Amino acid sequence: MSELKLIKTYKNELQDYSLEQLRYKSEEAVWSIGQMYDHLILVAHEYLDNMETCSTLNDEQTLGKTKFGQHLYKIGGFPPIKIKLPDELNTPPNNSDGKDDLITRMDQVILRLCQWESKVDNINPNYKVEHGGFGWLNGREWYDLVGMHFRHHLRQKDELEQRLVKLTGM
């Protein structure tokens, strides 16, 4: 499934949730579905901002990816593990957006991806921005990371929906 098709599917599935379901937290340390969407949207924009930065650079970067970054791109996505960020990077996502806000924000991600889809491969592959865990990534790699990140959260989405079923019979 292409990145855009996957992200559009996420967006369309927002219609299936009530506001209560979007904001439901089964326990304090577990995100709501709305928080997961907020996280995905914020991270997608961060990755696309870095891709756009690559398009404006003039100096080539000879450094490459970390060992984990190389593995990530070799397998084409995140391994099927839960990734815990350091506390300073792990601020809980927003849990106050309603369905319409999240749909609008998803549309903005989709628009940016569409705008860059035909241009991303024109960015010099040696113009790179550093990712804290994966090393130096070029524009294409930042663009592809958006889809990898959405795919990575499919399991979490399923888990959160299972918790909703137990609560509401969704």
Secondary structure, 3 states (H helix, E strand, C coil): CCHHHHHHHHHHHHHHCCHHHHHCCCCCCCCCHHHHHHHHHHHHHHHHHHHHHHHHCCCCCCCCECHHHHHHHHHCCCCCCCCCCCHHHCCCCCCCCCHHHHHHHHHHHHHHHHHHHCCHHHCCCCCEEEECCCEEEEHHHHHHHHHHHHHHCHHHHHHHHHHHHHHHCC
